């Protein structure tokens, strides 16, 4: 499990030779975060931490037919400006998230608390951050201007993780937001009402047929 490691340093003053000896403490064991998909095999929720957009690369039939998702906190998303482009087909291609029209430099916050699995530059996505959340889903934030978090950082809902931009394959400033499960994409509007910025419910049943590659 990836988690933030705090490294303490203490100073031991040596009398011989008049030198100060700096000795690092042993690195503590990583603090585990409990990732639980209520009907998800543990290896699907806890494993697959590669430095890739899709760390899973597993066949669709390996994903449970129904997954019970529970949320214990409110979502934190931009709202009030509408959605420029929705999930699904777009000009003959699959649009794997929603596009929220916000100016370059707008603060982007973590939708839910979790652990940063990826913070990098990708040709198509530009500057991108992916966060895995305790119920096993991931949120992906793309075309960012600047990234403020690194792989392995523990973040809370509402924490500023980046600013919006138009990097990568983008035609103008906006936030591309995805909700993913086991490397597959599903409609963020299934979970969130972007007109209010609120979760539609606290519990959901995510069906396998809702997922696209």
Secondary structure, 3 states (H helix, E strand, C coil): CCCCCCCCEEEEECCHHHCEEEEECCCCCCCCCCCCCCCCCHHHHHCCCCCCCCCCCCCHHHCCCEEEEECCCCCCCCCCCCCCECCEEECCEEECCEEECCCCCCEEECCCCEEEEEEEEECCCEEEEEEEECCCCEEEEEEEEEECCCCCCEECCCCEEEEEECCCCCCCCEEEEEEEECCEEECHHHCEECCCCEECCCEEEEEHHHCEC
